[in-house]
Amino acid sequence: MPVAVTPETVEAKIVETIASFGAPVAEITRTSTFEQLDVDSLDLVEIAQVIDEEFGVALKGDDVKDIKTVGEVIDLVVSKA
């Protein structure tokens, strides 16, 4: 059963996922850009897979191509849930 989709649960999962790529947790905020966190397009694909598995929200390439910050992806997931 998917986890409840709230800004808090989505943020926690995304922070955990980005931290697993090596970014320091203290640097991962809603205003952090993926560039600042050294998150590349392959990492974004992995984040999208985690979101789909965890929350049942499928993000397509078109959905994420213009996303630059952690907060934008959190808001997108919540809005699509």
N, C-alpha and C positions, 0 to 999 in steps of 0.2 A: 504494500500500500504506500503510495507516495506520501512524503512528509508535507505537512501544512506549508503552504507558500505564503510566508510573510516576509517583509523586508529584512527582518532580523534573521530568520532561518536561511534565506537566500544569501545574505551577506556573510553569515558564518561559514556556509559551505564554500562560497567563492574564495573567501580569505584562506580557508584551509587548503583549497586546491592550489591557489597561487603560491602559498607558502611551500607546498610540496615541490614546486618548481625551483625553490631556492631563495625566493624573496623573503626578507625579514618581515615577520608578522607586524611589527611596529610601523613599518612603512606602507602597509596595505590599508588605505583608507578609501572612502567613497570618491575622493577627489584625485586619488592616484591615477596616473595614466598607465596604460599597459606598457608604453615605451619606458617610462620611469622604472617600472618593475621588471623590465627585461622579459616581458611576455610576448612571444612571437605568434605568428598565425597558427602554427601547429599546437601551441599551448592553448590558444583560443578554441581550437577544435576539441581539445581534451576537456576544456571547461564546459563547452556546449554538451559534450557527452555526459559529463557528471551531472549537469543540470537536468538533462533528459532522464537519466536513471533515477536521480534523487527526487525530482519534483514532477516528472511527467510532462515537462515543457520542452518542446522541440524548437531549437533555434536554427534557422537556416542561414546560409551564407549571406543572403541579402539583409537579414536581420542584424547581423553583427559587423558587417563590413565598415560601417561608419562609426562604430562604438570606439571611444577612446579612453573612457575612464571606468573604474570599478563600479561607481555609482550608476552609470548609464546601463551597464549590464544587469545590475540588481533591479533597477526600475523596469527594464524590458521584461525580465523574467516574471516579475510580479504582475505586470500589465497583461501578459500573455496567459497567465494561469487561470 
